[in-house]
Amino acid sequence: MKVEGVLEAALYASDLAAADAFYGGTLGMEVIARKEARHIFYRAGSTVLLVFNPDATAVADPGGGLPVPLHGAKGPGHVCFTASGAVLDDWTAHFAKEGIEIEADFLWPNGARSVYVRDPAGNSVEFAEPRLWGMQ
């Protein structure tokens, strides 16, 4: 028995409208589920990015019915999206056009490139070549 992969990853943002402007607007990610003031879920290739309002997930969902445990985080989180080297150039140009500061753009010792920006909630958002972790 072994872990087969990551199905979903979660970030937390108190201002979901600003998060949606970034993930749905700037990054062009498809919204697959939304619950006002609680969460927005996005398709990310073969995985899903969950963006939760941390205050809303720290209390029971009043309209719920699903036994999802309470959860949440305070402070910046991190997510890394896969991007080829050529697409990383496109992303950096896109971020410049959108006025989004690139926090870091560098090559790792194995030659893989990573580009880091921040979302409106302060989460670290990385775009990296899969070879960073020996994946193609």
C-alpha positions as CSV (number, residue, x, y, z in Angstrom):
1,M,0.0,0.0,0.0
2,K,1.4,3.5,-0.9
3,V,0.2,7.0,-1.4
4,E,-0.7,7.5,-5.1
5,G,-0.7,11.2,-5.3
6,V,-2.2,14.5,-4.1
7,L,-5.9,14.9,-5.0
8,E,-6.3,18.3,-3.5
9,A,-4.4,21.0,-1.6
10,A,-5.8,23.8,0.5
11,L,-4.9,27.5,1.0
12,Y,-6.7,29.9,3.3
13,A,-7.8,33.5,2.4
14,S,-10.1,35.7,4.4
15,D,-11.0,37.8,1.3
16,L,-12.4,35.2,-1.2
17,A,-13.3,37.9,-3.8
18,A,-9.6,38.9,-3.9
19,A,-8.6,35.2,-4.0
20,D,-11.0,34.6,-6.9
21,A,-9.6,37.7,-8.8
22,F,-6.2,36.1,-8.5
23,Y,-6.9,32.4,-9.0
24,G,-9.9,32.6,-11.3
25,G,-8.9,35.9,-13.0
26,T,-5.1,36.3,-13.2
27,L,-4.3,32.6,-13.3
28,G,-7.4,31.7,-15.3
29,M,-8.3,28.6,-13.2
30,E,-11.7,27.0,-13.6
31,V,-14.1,27.3,-10.6
32,I,-15.6,23.9,-9.9
33,A,-17.4,24.8,-6.6
34,R,-18.2,27.8,-4.6
35,K,-20.0,28.5,-1.3
36,E,-20.4,32.2,-0.5
37,A,-18.1,33.4,2.3
38,R,-16.8,29.9,2.9
39,H,-14.8,28.5,-0.1
40,I,-13.9,28.4,-3.7
41,F,-12.5,25.3,-5.4
42,Y,-10.5,25.4,-8.6
43,R,-9.5,22.8,-11.1
44,A,-5.6,22.5,-11.3
45,G,-4.9,20.0,-14.0
46,S,-5.5,16.6,-12.4
47,T,-5.8,18.0,-8.9
48,V,-8.0,20.6,-7.1
49,L,-7.0,23.7,-5.3
50,L,-9.3,24.5,-2.3
51,V,-9.3,28.1,-1.1
52,F,-11.1,28.4,2.2
53,N,-12.0,31.3,4.4
54,P,-10.2,30.2,7.6
55,D,-12.8,31.8,9.9
56,A,-15.6,29.8,8.2
57,T,-13.9,26.4,8.3
58,A,-13.0,26.8,12.0
59,V,-16.8,26.4,12.8
60,A,-19.3,23.8,11.8
61,D,-20.9,24.4,8.4
62,P,-24.5,25.4,9.3
63,G,-25.9,24.2,6.0
64,G,-23.6,21.2,5.9
65,G,-24.6,17.7,6.7
66,L,-21.2,16.3,5.6
67,P,-19.0,15.2,8.5
68,V,-16.0,17.2,7.4
69,P,-13.8,17.9,10.4
70,L,-13.1,21.6,11.3
71,H,-9.8,22.9,9.9
72,G,-8.1,26.1,9.0
73,A,-4.8,27.9,9.1
74,K,-3.6,31.3,9.8
75,G,-0.7,33.0,8.1
76,P,0.8,32.3,4.6
77,G,0.6,28.9,3.1
78,H,2.3,27.5,-0.1
79,V,1.3,25.8,-3.3
80,C,3.4,24.9,-6.3
81,F,1.9,24.5,-9.8
82,T,3.6,22.6,-12.6
83,A,4.9,24.6,-15.5
84,S,7.4,23.8,-18.3
85,G,10.4,26.1,-18.8
86,A,8.8,27.8,-21.9
87,V,5.6,28.3,-20.0
88,L,7.4,29.8,-17.1
89,D,8.6,32.6,-19.4
90,D,5.0,33.2,-20.4
91,W,3.9,33.3,-16.7
92,T,6.6,35.9,-15.8
93,A,5.5,38.1,-18.7
94,H,1.9,37.7,-17.7
95,F,2.7,38.6,-14.1
96,A,4.6,41.7,-15.2
97,K,1.7,42.8,-17.4
98,E,-0.7,42.3,-14.4
99,G,1.6,44.2,-12.1
100,I,2.3,41.2,-9.9
101,E,5.7,41.2,-8.3
102,I,7.8,38.2,-8.9
103,E,9.3,37.4,-5.5
104,A,11.9,34.9,-6.8
105,D,12.9,33.4,-10.2
106,F,15.8,31.1,-10.0
107,L,17.3,27.7,-10.9
108,W,17.6,25.0,-8.3
109,P,20.9,23.0,-8.0
110,N,19.4,20.3,-10.3
111,G,18.7,22.9,-13.0
112,A,14.9,23.1,-12.5
113,R,13.4,26.6,-12.5
114,S,11.0,28.1,-10.0
115,V,9.0,31.3,-10.1
116,Y,7.4,32.6,-6.9
117,V,4.6,35.2,-6.5
118,R,2.2,36.0,-3.6
119,D,-1.6,35.8,-3.8
120,P,-3.7,38.6,-2.2
121,A,-3.8,36.7,1.1
122,G,0.0,36.5,1.2
123,N,0.2,32.8,0.3
124,S,3.4,31.8,-1.6
125,V,2.4,30.6,-5.1
126,E,5.2,28.8,-6.9
127,F,5.4,27.7,-10.6
128,A,8.1,25.1,-11.1
129,E,9.3,22.6,-13.6
130,P,8.4,19.0,-12.6
131,R,12.0,18.0,-12.8
132,L,12.5,19.9,-9.5
133,W,11.3,16.7,-7.9
134,G,12.6,14.3,-10.5
135,M,9.3,14.1,-12.4
136,Q,8.8,14.7,-16.1
